Amino acid sequence: MGLYERLGGHEGVDRAVSVLSMRIRDDAVLGPFFDTLDYDAIVQHRADYLAAILGGPERYTGRGMRDAHRHLQLTDEHMDAFLRLVRETLTELDASPLDIEATVAELDRLRPALVVRRR
């Protein structure tokens, strides 16, 4: 059984994204990025993307992560905050510690595409 299924399949990932998205919106570090965006659309993109990278049958058809986030000038602090919220969310939803760490590791692989390295 893959990570997507262990996290509850479509319903489980959607629930996790819903809880995660509320946490992100309320977070002092990440929340301000979403003040002027269509938040419902962002949540749907987030759900589609996470389902796809966690091994679900959903296909993500949105923009690539680098292209979609480049203008935000994200730092390691932003990425660390996001991963902290993922851990908190999955812990709240009673995911196993191994599945939490596997999910965080999968998402952390996106760091090079999301974080802008200052020179």
Secondary structure, 3 states (H helix, E strand, C coil): CCHHHHCCHHHHHHHHHHHHHHHHHHCCCCHHHHCCCCHHHHHHHHHHHHHHHCCCCCCCCCCCHHHHHHHHCECHHHHHHHHHHHHHHHHHCCCCHHHHHHHHHHHHCCHHHHECCCC
